[in-house]
Amino acid sequence: MVEMEQSSKPNVPSIPEIKMKPNPKKKIPSPKELISYYESQGMDSQEASLKVIEDLQKALFGVISSGKGKKDRLMNESSRKMDSVNQRLAILDMKLDTKPGFVETFAIGVVSGAALNGIGAIMPHILSPIAQIWNSVTSATKSTPQ
């Protein structure tokens, strides 16, 4: 009876027996892998980093500019987005450039401390004559009859 069931069914493998081929997608290399690849080509670390950034920009521009059909609208929108990203990067770069480093901050602190110390040393010499003038004026005004 089992033989009859097998003979009546076509010879089709069951679902668990079907082996799916893995999707042959390329694995995107990480930035570290790209930098090490360019360094193995003879570039130093900075040149390799710049080359990776350049490749990323080219790929990004290629993806943005490869619009099909709605090219004008896509280009306008992507251009606006790129301008926004560029503006944010410029602001961030400007903020990083304007902040003083450790040495500059230390020098500012030393100069501020010296200035405060100097002011503290001069203040008694300035305040004591002012206090004497004030006392003499108040005593002169109290001693005169009205």
PyMOL commands that place a pseudoatom at each C-alpha (Angstrom):
pseudoatom trace, name=CA, resn=MET, resi=1, chain=A, elem=C, hetatm=0, pos=[0.000, 0.000, 0.000]
pseudoatom trace, name=CA, resn=VAL, resi=2, chain=A, elem=C, hetatm=0, pos=[2.895, 2.319, 0.699]
pseudoatom trace, name=CA, resn=GLU, resi=3, chain=A, elem=C, hetatm=0, pos=[4.275, 1.412, -2.696]
pseudoatom trace, name=CA, resn=MET, resi=4, chain=A, elem=C, hetatm=0, pos=[1.048, 2.432, -4.371]
pseudoatom trace, name=CA, resn=GLU, resi=5, chain=A, elem=C, hetatm=0, pos=[1.080, 5.855, -2.701]
pseudoatom trace, name=CA, resn=GLN, resi=6, chain=A, elem=C, hetatm=0, pos=[4.620, 6.407, -3.871]
pseudoatom trace, name=CA, resn=SER, resi=7, chain=A, elem=C, hetatm=0, pos=[3.863, 5.324, -7.387]
pseudoatom trace, name=CA, resn=SER, resi=8, chain=A, elem=C, hetatm=0, pos=[0.787, 7.548, -7.650]
pseudoatom trace, name=CA, resn=LYS, resi=9, chain=A, elem=C, hetatm=0, pos=[2.748, 10.644, -6.588]
pseudoatom trace, name=CA, resn=PRO, resi=10, chain=A, elem=C, hetatm=0, pos=[5.257, 12.129, -8.996]
pseudoatom trace, name=CA, resn=ASN, resi=11, chain=A, elem=C, hetatm=0, pos=[8.869, 11.919, -7.954]
pseudoatom trace, name=CA, resn=VAL, resi=12, chain=A, elem=C, hetatm=0, pos=[9.160, 15.430, -6.371]
pseudoatom trace, name=CA, resn=PRO, resi=13, chain=A, elem=C, hetatm=0, pos=[11.456, 16.035, -3.449]
pseudoatom trace, name=CA, resn=SER, resi=14, chain=A, elem=C, hetatm=0, pos=[9.783, 17.135, -0.264]
pseudoatom trace, name=CA, resn=ILE, resi=15, chain=A, elem=C, hetatm=0, pos=[10.298, 20.665, 1.065]
pseudoatom trace, name=CA, resn=PRO, resi=16, chain=A, elem=C, hetatm=0, pos=[13.020, 19.827, 3.579]
pseudoatom trace, name=CA, resn=GLU, resi=17, chain=A, elem=C, hetatm=0, pos=[15.053, 18.109, 0.875]
pseudoatom trace, name=CA, resn=ILE, resi=18, chain=A, elem=C, hetatm=0, pos=[15.185, 21.201, -1.368]
pseudoatom trace, name=CA, resn=LYS, resi=19, chain=A, elem=C, hetatm=0, pos=[18.450, 22.970, -0.832]
pseudoatom trace, name=CA, resn=MET, resi=20, chain=A, elem=C, hetatm=0, pos=[18.298, 26.707, -1.367]
pseudoatom trace, name=CA, resn=LYS, resi=21, chain=A, elem=C, hetatm=0, pos=[21.313, 28.308, -2.922]
pseudoatom trace, name=CA, resn=PRO, resi=22, chain=A, elem=C, hetatm=0, pos=[22.628, 31.183, -0.849]
pseudoatom trace, name=CA, resn=ASN, resi=23, chain=A, elem=C, hetatm=0, pos=[22.043, 34.594, -2.351]
pseudoatom trace, name=CA, resn=PRO, resi=24, chain=A, elem=C, hetatm=0, pos=[25.346, 35.582, -3.956]
pseudoatom trace, name=CA, resn=LYS, resi=25, chain=A, elem=C, hetatm=0, pos=[25.335, 39.189, -2.674]
pseudoatom trace, name=CA, resn=LYS, resi=26, chain=A, elem=C, hetatm=0, pos=[28.662, 40.899, -2.335]
pseudoatom trace, name=CA, resn=LYS, resi=27, chain=A, elem=C, hetatm=0, pos=[29.652, 41.675, 1.213]
pseudoatom trace, name=CA, resn=ILE, resi=28, chain=A, elem=C, hetatm=0, pos=[30.423, 45.364, 1.506]
pseudoatom trace, name=CA, resn=PRO, resi=29, chain=A, elem=C, hetatm=0, pos=[33.919, 45.834, 2.926]
pseudoatom trace, name=CA, resn=SER, resi=30, chain=A, elem=C, hetatm=0, pos=[34.252, 47.765, 6.149]
pseudoatom trace, name=CA, resn=PRO, resi=31, chain=A, elem=C, hetatm=0, pos=[36.216, 51.029, 6.256]
pseudoatom trace, name=CA, resn=LYS, resi=32, chain=A, elem=C, hetatm=0, pos=[39.024, 49.303, 8.152]
pseudoatom trace, name=CA, resn=GLU, resi=33, chain=A, elem=C, hetatm=0, pos=[39.262, 46.642, 5.445]
pseudoatom trace, name=CA, resn=LEU, resi=34, chain=A, elem=C, hetatm=0, pos=[39.391, 49.300, 2.732]
pseudoatom trace, name=CA, resn=ILE, resi=35, chain=A, elem=C, hetatm=0, pos=[42.087, 51.263, 4.560]
pseudoatom trace, name=CA, resn=SER, resi=36, chain=A, elem=C, hetatm=0, pos=[44.171, 48.136, 5.108]
pseudoatom trace, name=CA, resn=TYR, resi=37, chain=A, elem=C, hetatm=0, pos=[43.717, 47.236, 1.418]
pseudoatom trace, name=CA, resn=TYR, resi=38, chain=A, elem=C, hetatm=0, pos=[45.020, 50.634, 0.290]
pseudoatom trace, name=CA, resn=GLU, resi=39, chain=A, elem=C, hetatm=0, pos=[47.837, 50.471, 2.824]
pseudoatom trace, name=CA, resn=SER, resi=40, chain=A, elem=C, hetatm=0, pos=[48.822, 47.095, 1.352]
pseudoatom trace, name=CA, resn=GLN, resi=41, chain=A, elem=C, hetatm=0, pos=[48.957, 48.848, -2.036]
pseudoatom trace, name=CA, resn=GLY, resi=42, chain=A, elem=C, hetatm=0, pos=[51.746, 51.064, -0.673]
pseudoatom trace, name=CA, resn=MET, resi=43, chain=A, elem=C, hetatm=0, pos=[49.798, 54.091, 0.610]
pseudoatom trace, name=CA, resn=ASP, resi=44, chain=A, elem=C, hetatm=0, pos=[50.363, 55.507, 4.066]
pseudoatom trace, name=CA, resn=SER, resi=45, chain=A, elem=C, hetatm=0, pos=[47.502, 55.697, 6.560]
pseudoatom trace, name=CA, resn=GLN, resi=46, chain=A, elem=C, hetatm=0, pos=[46.393, 59.228, 5.707]
pseudoatom trace, name=CA, resn=GLU, resi=47, chain=A, elem=C, hetatm=0, pos=[46.460, 58.643, 1.940]
pseudoatom trace, name=CA, resn=ALA, resi=48, chain=A, elem=C, hetatm=0, pos=[44.519, 55.414, 2.397]
pseudoatom trace, name=CA, resn=SER, resi=49, chain=A, elem=C, hetatm=0, pos=[41.901, 57.217, 4.517]
pseudoatom trace, name=CA, resn=LEU, resi=50, chain=A, elem=C, hetatm=0, pos=[41.542, 59.963, 1.911]
pseudoatom trace, name=CA, resn=LYS, resi=51, chain=A, elem=C, hetatm=0, pos=[41.214, 57.357, -0.846]
pseudoatom trace, name=CA, resn=VAL, resi=52, chain=A, elem=C, hetatm=0, pos=[38.457, 55.556, 1.110]
pseudoatom trace, name=CA, resn=ILE, resi=53, chain=A, elem=C, hetatm=0, pos=[36.616, 58.857, 1.608]
pseudoatom trace, name=CA, resn=GLU, resi=54, chain=A, elem=C, hetatm=0, pos=[36.990, 59.659, -2.092]
pseudoatom trace, name=CA, resn=ASP, resi=55, chain=A, elem=C, hetatm=0, pos=[35.619, 56.228, -3.051]
pseudoatom trace, name=CA, resn=LEU, resi=56, chain=A, elem=C, hetatm=0, pos=[32.706, 56.704, -0.665]
pseudoatom trace, name=CA, resn=GLN, resi=57, chain=A, elem=C, hetatm=0, pos=[31.894, 60.085, -2.176]
pseudoatom trace, name=CA, resn=LYS, resi=58, chain=A, elem=C, hetatm=0, pos=[32.029, 58.652, -5.699]
pseudoatom trace, name=CA, resn=ALA, resi=59, chain=A, elem=C, hetatm=0, pos=[29.776, 55.759, -4.716]
pseudoatom trace, name=CA, resn=LEU, resi=60, chain=A, elem=C, hetatm=0, pos=[27.338, 58.084, -2.953]
pseudoatom trace, name=CA, resn=PHE, resi=61, chain=A, elem=C, hetatm=0, pos=[27.221, 60.428, -5.928]
pseudoatom trace, name=CA, resn=GLY, resi=62, chain=A, elem=C, hetatm=0, pos=[26.761, 57.445, -8.256]
pseudoatom trace, name=CA, resn=VAL, resi=63, chain=A, elem=C, hetatm=0, pos=[23.822, 56.145, -6.231]
pseudoatom trace, name=CA, resn=ILE, resi=64, chain=A, elem=C, hetatm=0, pos=[22.239, 59.582, -6.019]
pseudoatom trace, name=CA, resn=SER, resi=65, chain=A, elem=C, hetatm=0, pos=[22.707, 60.435, -9.683]
pseudoatom trace, name=CA, resn=SER, resi=66, chain=A, elem=C, hetatm=0, pos=[21.569, 57.060, -11.061]
pseudoatom trace, name=CA, resn=GLY, resi=67, chain=A, elem=C, hetatm=0, pos=[17.850, 57.903, -10.863]
pseudoatom trace, name=CA, resn=LYS, resi=68, chain=A, elem=C, hetatm=0, pos=[15.653, 56.365, -13.549]
pseudoatom trace, name=CA, resn=GLY, resi=69, chain=A, elem=C, hetatm=0, pos=[12.449, 58.030, -14.741]
pseudoatom trace, name=CA, resn=LYS, resi=70, chain=A, elem=C, hetatm=0, pos=[12.011, 60.629, -12.003]
pseudoatom trace, name=CA, resn=LYS, resi=71, chain=A, elem=C, hetatm=0, pos=[15.513, 61.910, -12.534]
pseudoatom trace, name=CA, resn=ASP, resi=72, chain=A, elem=C, hetatm=0, pos=[14.796, 65.645, -12.230]
pseudoatom trace, name=CA, resn=ARG, resi=73, chain=A, elem=C, hetatm=0, pos=[12.789, 65.364, -9.017]
pseudoatom trace, name=CA, resn=LEU, resi=74, chain=A, elem=C, hetatm=0, pos=[15.268, 62.883, -7.577]
pseudoatom trace, name=CA, resn=MET, resi=75, chain=A, elem=C, hetatm=0, pos=[18.213, 65.080, -8.517]
pseudoatom trace, name=CA, resn=ASN, resi=76, chain=A, elem=C, hetatm=0, pos=[16.601, 68.150, -6.945]
pseudoatom trace, name=CA, resn=GLU, resi=77, chain=A, elem=C, hetatm=0, pos=[15.754, 66.266, -3.761]
pseudoatom trace, name=CA, resn=SER, resi=78, chain=A, elem=C, hetatm=0, pos=[19.124, 64.541, -3.517]
pseudoatom trace, name=CA, resn=SER, resi=79, chain=A, elem=C, hetatm=0, pos=[20.928, 67.794, -4.283]
pseudoatom trace, name=CA, resn=ARG, resi=80, chain=A, elem=C, hetatm=0, pos=[19.001, 69.476, -1.465]
pseudoatom trace, name=CA, resn=LYS, resi=81, chain=A, elem=C, hetatm=0, pos=[19.854, 66.623, 0.900]
pseudoatom trace, name=CA, resn=MET, resi=82, chain=A, elem=C, hetatm=0, pos=[23.525, 66.734, -0.091]
pseudoatom trace, name=CA, resn=ASP, resi=83, chain=A, elem=C, hetatm=0, pos=[23.587, 70.504, 0.499]
pseudoatom trace, name=CA, resn=SER, resi=84, chain=A, elem=C, hetatm=0, pos=[22.029, 69.999, 3.922]
pseudoatom trace, name=CA, resn=VAL, resi=85, chain=A, elem=C, hetatm=0, pos=[24.589, 67.330, 4.844]
pseudoatom trace, name=CA, resn=ASN, resi=86, chain=A, elem=C, hetatm=0, pos=[27.429, 69.498, 3.526]
pseudoatom trace, name=CA, resn=GLN, resi=87, chain=A, elem=C, hetatm=0, pos=[26.177, 72.477, 5.542]
pseudoatom trace, name=CA, resn=ARG, resi=88, chain=A, elem=C, hetatm=0, pos=[25.985, 70.398, 8.734]
pseudoatom trace, name=CA, resn=LEU, resi=89, chain=A, elem=C, hetatm=0, pos=[29.483, 69.043, 8.163]
pseudoatom trace, name=CA, resn=ALA, resi=90, chain=A, elem=C, hetatm=0, pos=[30.813, 72.556, 7.572]
pseudoatom trace, name=CA, resn=ILE, resi=91, chain=A, elem=C, hetatm=0, pos=[29.225, 73.775, 10.826]
pseudoatom trace, name=CA, resn=LEU, resi=92, chain=A, elem=C, hetatm=0, pos=[30.659, 70.813, 12.727]
pseudoatom trace, name=CA, resn=ASP, resi=93, chain=A, elem=C, hetatm=0, pos=[34.095, 71.372, 11.210]
pseudoatom trace, name=CA, resn=MET, resi=94, chain=A, elem=C, hetatm=0, pos=[33.949, 75.060, 12.088]
pseudoatom trace, name=CA, resn=LYS, resi=95, chain=A, elem=C, hetatm=0, pos=[32.990, 74.253, 15.694]
pseudoatom trace, name=CA, resn=LEU, resi=96, chain=A, elem=C, hetatm=0, pos=[35.860, 71.790, 16.004]
pseudoatom trace, name=CA, resn=ASP, resi=97, chain=A, elem=C, hetatm=0, pos=[38.348, 74.273, 14.566]
pseudoatom trace, name=CA, resn=THR, resi=98, chain=A, elem=C, hetatm=0, pos=[37.331, 77.137, 16.862]
pseudoatom trace, name=CA, resn=LYS, resi=99, chain=A, elem=C, hetatm=0, pos=[37.621, 75.284, 20.172]
pseudoatom trace, name=CA, resn=PRO, resi=100, chain=A, elem=C, hetatm=0, pos=[41.008, 75.751, 21.851]
pseudoatom trace, name=CA, resn=GLY, resi=101, chain=A, elem=C, hetatm=0, pos=[43.153, 72.715, 22.483]
pseudoatom trace, name=CA, resn=PHE, resi=102, chain=A, elem=C, hetatm=0, pos=[44.620, 71.608, 25.795]
pseudoatom trace, name=CA, resn=VAL, resi=103, chain=A, elem=C, hetatm=0, pos=[47.703, 73.843, 25.525]
pseudoatom trace, name=CA, resn=GLU, resi=104, chain=A, elem=C, hetatm=0, pos=[45.656, 76.938, 24.638]
pseudoatom trace, name=CA, resn=THR, resi=105, chain=A, elem=C, hetatm=0, pos=[43.200, 76.251, 27.464]
pseudoatom trace, name=CA, resn=PHE, resi=106, chain=A, elem=C, hetatm=0, pos=[46.039, 75.807, 29.949]
pseudoatom trace, name=CA, resn=ALA, resi=107, chain=A, elem=C, hetatm=0, pos=[47.662, 79.080, 28.789]
pseudoatom trace, name=CA, resn=ILE, resi=108, chain=A, elem=C, hetatm=0, pos=[44.354, 80.942, 29.138]
pseudoatom trace, name=CA, resn=GLY, resi=109, chain=A, elem=C, hetatm=0, pos=[44.001, 79.564, 32.674]
pseudoatom trace, name=CA, resn=VAL, resi=110, chain=A, elem=C, hetatm=0, pos=[47.520, 80.623, 33.655]
pseudoatom trace, name=CA, resn=VAL, resi=111, chain=A, elem=C, hetatm=0, pos=[47.039, 84.139, 32.282]
pseudoatom trace, name=CA, resn=SER, resi=112, chain=A, elem=C, hetatm=0, pos=[43.647, 84.458, 34.005]
pseudoatom trace, name=CA, resn=GLY, resi=113, chain=A, elem=C, hetatm=0, pos=[45.133, 83.313, 37.300]
pseudoatom trace, name=CA, resn=ALA, resi=114, chain=A, elem=C, hetatm=0, pos=[47.993, 85.791, 37.022]
pseudoatom trace, name=CA, resn=ALA, resi=115, chain=A, elem=C, hetatm=0, pos=[45.588, 88.608, 36.216]
pseudoatom trace, name=CA, resn=LEU, resi=116, chain=A, elem=C, hetatm=0, pos=[43.374, 87.779, 39.194]
pseudoatom trace, name=CA, resn=ASN, resi=117, chain=A, elem=C, hetatm=0, pos=[46.419, 87.512, 41.442]
pseudoatom trace, name=CA, resn=GLY, resi=118, chain=A, elem=C, hetatm=0, pos=[47.632, 90.925, 40.250]
pseudoatom trace, name=CA, resn=ILE, resi=119, chain=A, elem=C, hetatm=0, pos=[44.232, 92.499, 40.802]
pseudoatom trace, name=CA, resn=GLY, resi=120, chain=A, elem=C, hetatm=0, pos=[44.117, 90.956, 44.283]
pseudoatom trace, name=CA, resn=ALA, resi=121, chain=A, elem=C, hetatm=0, pos=[47.514, 92.473, 45.100]
pseudoatom trace, name=CA, resn=ILE, resi=122, chain=A, elem=C, hetatm=0, pos=[46.560, 95.956, 43.846]
pseudoatom trace, name=CA, resn=MET, resi=123, chain=A, elem=C, hetatm=0, pos=[43.064, 96.168, 45.369]
pseudoatom trace, name=CA, resn=PRO, resi=124, chain=A, elem=C, hetatm=0, pos=[44.176, 96.895, 48.989]
pseudoatom trace, name=CA, resn=HIS, resi=125, chain=A, elem=C, hetatm=0, pos=[46.310, 99.799, 47.726]
pseudoatom trace, name=CA, resn=ILE, resi=126, chain=A, elem=C, hetatm=0, pos=[43.336, 101.215, 45.844]
pseudoatom trace, name=CA, resn=LEU, resi=127, chain=A, elem=C, hetatm=0, pos=[40.618, 100.543, 48.407]
pseudoatom trace, name=CA, resn=SER, resi=128, chain=A, elem=C, hetatm=0, pos=[42.457, 101.842, 51.498]
pseudoatom trace, name=CA, resn=PRO, resi=129, chain=A, elem=C, hetatm=0, pos=[42.837, 105.468, 50.195]
pseudoatom trace, name=CA, resn=ILE, resi=130, chain=A, elem=C, hetatm=0, pos=[39.228, 105.425, 49.044]
pseudoatom trace, name=CA, resn=ALA, resi=131, chain=A, elem=C, hetatm=0, pos=[38.176, 104.238, 52.518]
pseudoatom trace, name=CA, resn=GLN, resi=132, chain=A, elem=C, hetatm=0, pos=[40.293, 106.988, 54.158]
pseudoatom trace, name=CA, resn=ILE, resi=133, chain=A, elem=C, hetatm=0, pos=[38.691, 109.631, 51.938]
pseudoatom trace, name=CA, resn=TRP, resi=134, chain=A, elem=C, hetatm=0, pos=[35.257, 108.290, 52.763]
pseudoatom trace, name=CA, resn=ASN, resi=135, chain=A, elem=C, hetatm=0, pos=[35.988, 108.306, 56.510]
pseudoatom trace, name=CA, resn=SER, resi=136, chain=A, elem=C, hetatm=0, pos=[37.345, 111.863, 56.443]
pseudoatom trace, name=CA, resn=VAL, resi=137, chain=A, elem=C, hetatm=0, pos=[34.307, 113.110, 54.487]
pseudoatom trace, name=CA, resn=THR, resi=138, chain=A, elem=C, hetatm=0, pos=[31.842, 111.402, 56.826]
pseudoatom trace, name=CA, resn=SER, resi=139, chain=A, elem=C, hetatm=0, pos=[33.672, 112.665, 59.952]
pseudoatom trace, name=CA, resn=ALA, resi=140, chain=A, elem=C, hetatm=0, pos=[33.791, 116.199, 58.530]
pseudoatom trace, name=CA, resn=THR, resi=141, chain=A, elem=C, hetatm=0, pos=[30.085, 116.174, 57.786]
pseudoatom trace, name=CA, resn=LYS, resi=142, chain=A, elem=C, hetatm=0, pos=[29.226, 114.835, 61.278]
pseudoatom trace, name=CA, resn=SER, resi=143, chain=A, elem=C, hetatm=0, pos=[31.378, 117.388, 63.123]
pseudoatom trace, name=CA, resn=THR, resi=144, chain=A, elem=C, hetatm=0, pos=[29.873, 120.470, 61.475]
pseudoatom trace, name=CA, resn=PRO, resi=145, chain=A, elem=C, hetatm=0, pos=[26.857, 121.923, 63.358]
pseudoatom trace, name=CA, resn=GLN, resi=146, chain=A, elem=C, hetatm=0, pos=[23.653, 122.418, 61.483]
for i in range(1, 146): cmd.bond("trace and resi %d" % i, "trace and resi %d" % (i + 1))
show_as sticks, trace
zoom trace
